[in-house]
Amino acid sequence: MRGGLVLACLMVTCQAASADVVRDCNQSRRPDTQIIACTKIIESRNFGPNEKTLAYISRGKARTDAGALRSAMADFTAAIRLKKKNGSAFAGRGRAKSIWGNLSGAIDDYSEAIRISPDSDDLYIERGHVYTVMKNFDAAVGDLTMAIRLNPRASRAFDERGLAYFKKGDLDRSLKDYTAAITIFQAPEYYASRGHVYEINGDKLKAIDDLRHALLADPSLVAVRDALKRLGAEQPIAIETERRIRNGMALAEAKCANCHATGATGVSPNKDAPEFRNIYRRHAMFALRLPITQGVTAIHDQMPQFKLSVGEIDAIAAYINSLSKAGDN
């Protein structure tokens, strides 16, 4: 009886350990932790082809984020060998190839991913972005228009198409697309892009208004500060930005410090709560407002439920963005 109990305890312990490894492999908080966990799955005899395929894809994404592009592409290729019709593997390899500079290879992989998952607006957005980088603006507009048909609420598709139109010299359509993107999601980067188009069009007041909005939400946008300086509006915006950052810091300390390290240094009291200076690693700076808006809801299990005003959300986002350089120290 005692031996059976010990065996049962060992089985429970092993199952818990396996669950921890799978969780760490699938989460993207820290690429180094993710890579180690996924490697354990890949090298273990306790996981089958499906689990290993997912582990290769997750490790490939983590390696891409870490800049280890050769290893990332090898991981995605290994996943494709295990499961040939895996759109995520082709898309992941396409992204790694794009960053590497193999743009035609990226197009091939994204095209295969689209063949496997033809209803994915994200894939059309990604391929459209690569076409823009390749200066094939007509192909880019075609892909991004398809993405919008598939998902009329895809703000990034409008933003990317706005860029393609801008590169083509069609400023009117560019402005319309940036406005559509802002209507869906008020990202600082969208305001910055529209502001630059207004500046080129000679509409100084609208340019200043958009650029001001962008910089208040994301103080790290250096190009926006430069544009405001060109337009003679840098100093008052700088003062307002500093005030918003201070308000965000006070809110973070009051509402978040029990779980998170909210400053430029320190470790979070709750190990599952990311340090504020590292949050930009999980969310692109311009997208920070969305996770703050929706969840102060569920970033970690003990996340308290509370409501923030629009101004408070913007202040916290601005403060977190101001810490981004600290996260690299």
Order of alpha helices (4+ residues) and beta strands (2+ residues): alpha-alpha-alpha-alpha-alpha-alpha-alpha-alpha-alpha-alpha-alpha-alpha-alpha-alpha-alpha-alpha
